Amino acid sequence: MKRLLAALGGGVAVFALIFALAASLNLTSDSLGAGTAVVASCQAGVMNATYTSTYSSSLPGYYVGSVVLTGLTAPCYNLPYKVTLSGAANASLGEVTGTTPGSGATITVTFPVPPAAGNASSALVTGVSVVISTH
């Protein structure tokens, strides 16, 4: 009985720690239910990531045309970034790299038009990950 209580207590403690860490991440997503927390050492405030679907007759179907990041702050200006779209089992469906702007709170990241590499069918996207590097 003591072992069972100790195991349950340990499980509750681990769950509480993971929940506390997840609550400290500063990303919200309000488009199509996909999102992965942005962890950037330069960014203290909340950053929002949304993506838009664009129709392509060559697929045919919808693909992710762009990802819009809002809430960028000055410490993250002029830094390299990578935006990755992920699908089932966190498999990468495409990514775009670039440099954050020198001012402003918004970045629009445009994905290539199909069938070029670096785009994803909107139906397959389950997450959007953003990395901003501080060199």
Secondary structure, 3 states (H helix, E strand, C coil): CHHHHHHHHHHHHHHHHHHHHHHCCCEEECCCCCCCCCCCCCCCCCEEEEEEEEEECCCCEEEEEEEEEECCCHHHCCCEEEEEEECHHHCEEEEEEEECCCCCCEEEEECCCCCCCCCCEHHHCCEEEEEECCC
